[in-house]
Amino acid sequence: MDDKIKLILSSVFKISVDSISEETSMSSVKSWDSINQMKLIVALEEEFGVEFEDDQILQLSSFNAIKDIISKF
Amino acid sequence: MKYSEILKENNSLSDKLDGKQYNILVLSNIIVSQIKDVLEYYIRLEGINAFVTLGNYDNIVQDSIKIHDFDLTIVCWELSNLIDGLQYKSNLYSDGETRDLVNKVKAEIDLLFQNSKRASLLAVNKFSSLVFSYPFLDNNNFDFICDELNTYLVKRKNQNTILINIDKVIAKISIEKSIDSRFFYSSKSPYSIEFFKEYSSHIKPIILSANGAVKKALILDCDNTLWKGILGEDGIENLEYTSETPDGTVFEEIQSMVMELSKRGVIIGLCSKNNLDDVNDFFRNNKKLSLKTQNITIKKVNWKDKVSNLREIASELNIGLDSIVFLDDSDFEINLVKENIPEICCIQVPKKLYTYPSIFRNNSSCFFSLSRTEEDAKKLQMYKQQTLRHEQRIKHSSLEDYLESLTINVAFYINEIDLVPRMSQMTQKTNQFNLTTKRYTESDIETFVRDSHYITIAISVRDKYGDSGITGLSILQLDGSTATVDTFLLSCRIIGRNIEFSFFDYVVQYLAANGIETILGSYRKTPKNQQVSNFYNSLNFIEINSLEEVKKYKCSIENYHFKNLNYIGTTNG
């Protein structure tokens, strides 16, 4: 699951897979803005076959948070 | 394909493609940012280096000033967001409020078209009320406003504008699959990835046409492709191709669609394993056939393999193999061609005959061309004349004797505004005899014609077999006493008659008479224009400063060697 998330983060934000770590978040990635956030949500939902709740969407702002929330499904 | 995969593939394609960038600007009054990767990906798959820039949110009119920096501008004008919540508010409007809104938007439409008059190409989505339509009521005010504004778009659009019917896009995938209600309400982003994929497919032919990638010929098998049955075995009486039978109706529709393509300028040819006489007799004696023999330009009806026949067709018509679409019912033939000539687009007649017409219709988009001119209708005649010239050539011993026997005459048209559509079409379609392969829309050419720093010279060619029409173009850029050849091309119909030398002599003469002393030219290599790689060398231009893909040349007018071909006559158009 980690790898799939990393690949999606890499494709959406145009960053290398290797540069993604536990610290990767909205504040550390320049291209992580609200427009790309939408793309991220669409890509994650499609990949994992889930639909996030509204409050979950607000929390999806770091690599760790994404892992947490998806593992709850 | 998953969205994340499209994102990933698009990223890797952007590194691989090195052709000239095709710049697309997307203006909208909603969030459509997802379109960037999807559209880029779909176009890059075709080998065109598309790059999408998104305009500022809800700044359609303001951003329309930037349009000239782009090859194509797409305008996504969402009806429901003209006013926040218009889809429900409009149904409570008074007549006066409705009128005010409609007039306000009409004024904005005027500004958009005013600002974009000189743009290369504009694709404006028609307004749509479809996703908010009630399933059971008559048209409501929201629908009414939509119709009013669309009528206005049709009335006021410029020549350089194509209106896109997004209802067709939505219809293909369903209203439910087209919308993303969640992101519509939270972020003003109404459309789903599915919608953007279908939209990109839908407008792809426009972009392909602007980049010269349109299919030129449809080559068809006969038995069970144009009619039901096998001519040589079942006999003429047992073939079905009219509405007398259900299957016959299918083939009548197919033949009519082939005729329609022919009228749009697509070359129609037959490639069939039959006796030529049988097929010729059948077409000649049968009035009920919807496909008429005059519309068939080339016939390879024999017992040779179809791969060889198709190669001959490409060579005789002087078109690339990748300009051909091949239609056949046989698994064997389709696979054979696919394996041996992968550049040819193969379509197989489906086993379920009732799906044949819609498959044919859907595939016809590969023939879509932005510019349709009078030359299209005459084209068939010209290709037929070409076959006659081909037969004559074999009879003469030397090229010069043959050319002299043709009594060729070239007419020149300088800065002729009436020829703008045809000149634009030539830049988009000509791939082989094209030194710089620059693609221009009608709007671009009109700018050249009106600008005193440019000269456009078009030629038409006539010989004893007929008139080839406007078949050559040169665009020259002037700067003091220097002229640069921006474009020099000849349609494949007139290649092989040394017309290029006569044309260039005329260009040089014209430039000399207008005070030019130096001419600069360049050759940009593409997969299709190898035959002109040494054109400037043959004119005794000097090669200066060359890179791998671009060779640059220079010649002073006094050093230019006129070929003065006496067997080609010239007149002013």
Interface residues (C-beta under 8 A of the other chain):
Chain A: L7 I8 S10 S11 V12 K14 S34 I35 M38 K39 V42 A43 E46 E47 D54
Chain B: K2 Y3 S4 L7 K8 N11 I31 S33 Q34 D37 F183 S186 S187 S189 I193
